[in-house]
Amino acid sequence: MAIERLGDKTYLLRGSPATIIYNDDDELYIIDPGHGKKRIKQLRKVIREFNPDKINIVITHYHSDHYSSAISGLPFTRIVATKLDAPMIEYPEYRLVATFGYPFSGEDNLLLYRAEPLSVDVKIEPNSTLGPLQLIHLPGHTPGHISVLTPDSILYVADALFGEKVLETYGIPYHYKPCIAKRTLSELVERKEEAETIVLGHGPRVDSLGLEKLVNINIKAIESVEKDIYEFLSSNPSSIQEISRYILERRSLSLSPSLVLLVESTVRGYIVCLREYLEPIVDRGVVRWRVTKR
């Protein structure tokens, strides 16, 4: 079997994102089935090995790289997602507006990951239980983002937390609202004693000490962008595109249209978080932001 046992009933299928599998006797829980033909093949093999009566697909948030395998012929009994994120899973245009700010078609080749509409059978509250699993609301990356805690003390945090290599590659951690993500990260540290092993969606698995270290790195990455934007706008009233260019140039990243669009969307989240210090002005038909409060 192409999976690694983490606990009594919890298994890990490595990848980016990772997939967590919890085998509760005749019922299987597949958390974030991921994307791509290889992942579908791996999960079909896992399902044959366990041969469950029921297969639950649990989606931690609406970004399609975490669930598109469920659309491509993967067998399941029901799809589960939070009430907050379910609309973006069921309607791809909503997801693309929320992620990029544009109502692209789900088939647009500009996008990193594509997904057709997927009907969510069970729309749950972000803080709740699902059978033996505890679902913990960790908003910031998306409004309804959750982590999953298993009875054998495995905590899957999905994209609430990123590994160092991901931060180095992309430079700017993507969150729809970074200030909420910072608060979530601080709350995550408070839960470190609940789990023996913490698994990231994109990154390594860590223990409680490793969790605290990574949380600090992620918070510093968010605060670095926040500081850069504030200082830039203090002397340079600028548009979203101009702010994004400044942030990207400071980090010397390899650029692509999809990355720049994602960064622009992230910058909008920072503007919302810094709103009490900023005001918009219209300059030659362009909205620019400037600091009004220090």
N, C-alpha and C positions, 0 to 999 in steps of 0.2 A: 504494500500500500504506500502511496506517495505522500503520506502525511506523518507528522511527528506527534507523539503523545506528550501532552503537557501536564495532564492531571489524570484523575481516576476515569473521567468520562469526556475530557476535553482534548481536542486534537488541533494541530496547526497545519494548514497548507500554506507553505511559504509563497511569497510573491509580493507584487506591488500593485494593488493592496494585498495584504494578508487575508486569508479566510480562516475563520474559526469554526470548528465543528464540535457540537455537543451531542453525544449519543445517550439519550435517555431511554434505554431499553428499546421499545418498539417505535420510538419517536426520535427523529433526527432534526437538529437545529443547525442550519447552515447560515452563518453570520457573514454578510458581505461576500457573495459568491464571486465577485470580481468580474473580469472581462477577458475576452480572447478565446480562440479555439482550444488552446492548450488547457486553459482552466476548465472549460466545459468537459473536455475529455477526462481530466483528473477527477473532477467531481462525479462524473458518471461512474467511474471506477470505484470511488469511495462509497457511493450509494449502493452499488452492487455488493460490495463487501459487507456493509452493515445490514442491507436488505430490510429497511424499516417499513412499518405500516404507514407512517405519516412523515412528510418532509416539510419542515417549516423554513422558508427563506426569510431571514431577518435583515433588513437594510438599515444601516446606521444613519445614513443621510442621503440626500438626493443626487450626489455626483455620480454620473453614469459609470465611471470606471469601477465603482464598488458593486454594481448590480447587473450590468448588461448581460452577463452569462445567463441570468434567469429568463431572458427573452429568447434565447437561441436554443430552444429545445431541451433545456435542463428540466427534468421532472420535478414537480413539487405539489404539495397539497394546498399550501396557502402562502401568500406573500404578506409580510408584516412590516409596517413602517409607522413612524409617528404621524399624528394628525397634522403637525406643522409642515412636515416635509413631503407627505404623500401627494399633494397636488402637483409638485414638480416632477414626481416620478410618473404620474399618470398622464401628464401633459408636458411633453418635451419643450414646447415653446416657453412655458412658464419657467422651466429649469434654465433655459438658455438666457432668458431675460434676467433671471435672478443671478446667474453666474457671470455673464458678460455684458449685460445691459442692452443686448440686441435680440430681437425675436427671430433668430436664425432658424432655418429648417434643421431638423435633427440629422439630416443627411449632408449638411454642409461640410465640405472637405477642409474648411478652415479649422474645424474643431479637433481637439485632441482625441476625444472619445465621443462616440455616437450611441444613441439608444432610442429604440422605438417606444411608443407608449406601453406602460406596464401597469395593469390593474392591481391595486393594493386591496387585498381581501380583508385585512384587519388593520384598522387605523387606531393606534394606541396613544395613550397619554405619554409624554416624554419620560416622566418618572413613574414607573409602574413595574409589574412583573409579567413575565410571559412563561407560563409553566414553571420550570425550575430556575429560570434566568431572571436576574435583577437588571432592569434597564435604568440607566442613570442619565439624566439630561445634562449634556455638556454643550451648550449653545456657543455661538461665536463663529465657528467655521460655517455652519448653516443654522437657521433658527431652531430646527428640531433635532439637531445632532445628538445622538446618544452613544454611550458606551455600554458594554455588556459584561456583567459580573456573573461567573458561573459558581455553582455550589462548591466546586473544588478549587476555588480561590484563584481563578484566572480572570484577569481584567483586560478586555479588549477595548482600547480607547479610540480606535479608528483614527480620524484625522483631527482630533482635538489636540494632538501632540505630534510633532514631526521629528524625525531623526536628523542628526547633524549633517549627513550627506545631502539630504533633501534641502535643508536650509542653505547649504553651500551652493547647490546647483541652481536654485530658484531665487535665492537672495532675499525674497520677501515672502514670508508665510502668508498664504491666502486665507483670509477670513472675511465673511461678509460684514462683520462688525468687530474689529480688532480689540476694542476696549472690553467687550463682553468676553472675547476669547481670553484676555488676560485674567479676568476674574475667574473664569472657568478653570484655567491652569492652576491658579492659587488654590481653588477648591479641590482640584485633583490631588494635590500634595496632601491635603488633609485626609484623603482616603487611602493613602499608601499602605497602611497597616491591614487593609481589608484583603489585599491580594498578595499572593506569593510571587506571581509572575504577571508582568504587564506587557501586553502586545500592542505595538503600533500598527496602524494601517500601512504606513510607508516608513519603515525604519526597523531597528533591532527590537528584540524583546529584552526587558530589563527587570531588575528587582526594585525594591522600594528606594534604595539609595540611588540607583540609576535613574529612577523616575524623577526624583527630586533634582538631580543634576540636569536632566533634559528639560524639565519644566523651566528651570532658571535660564537655560540657553534660549528656549522659545520666547520667554517673556522679554529677555534682552533684545532678541531679534525684532519683536514688535515695537519695543520702546525705541530702538535705533531708528526705525522708519518714522515713527511718530515725531521724534526729535528732529530728524532731517527735514520733514515736511514743515514743521512749525518754524524752524530757523530759516528755511528757504522763503517761506511766505512772509516772514518778518520784514524782509527787504525787497521781495520780488512778488508782488501780486500776480498770481498765475492761474492758468486754466488747469483742468484735470490732466490734459495731455502734456502740458509743460511740466507739471509736478512729476508725472510719471517718467518723463524723459530724464529729469534731474535725478530721480531715485535710481533708475536703471543705470545711468552713466556712472554714478558713484559706486555701483557694485560691479561694474565691468562685466555684465552678463551677456551671454550669447543670445541674440534677440531673434524672435520669430513673431509674426502677426498675432498668433494665438497667445503667446506669453505677454505681449504688450497689452492686448485686450484684457487679459486676466489681471495684470498689474493696475491698469486703469480702473477696473472694477474694485480692486482692493483699496486704491487711493480714495475712491468715493466713500468707502467705509471709514477710513481715517478722517475724512472731512466731517463725517457725521459725529465721530467720537471727539473731534476738536471743535465742534460747532460753537461752544460758548466763547471761544477765543477768536473766531473768524466771522467775517461777513462777506457776502458776495457783492461784486460790483460788475457793471456791464461796461466793457471797454471795446469800442468798435465792433459791437455785435457779439462779443465773446464774454461769457461769464468767467470772471477771475475771482480768486479768493485772496483775502488779505487778513493779516492779524490786526485785531482791534483791542485785544486785552492781553496783558502780559502777566 
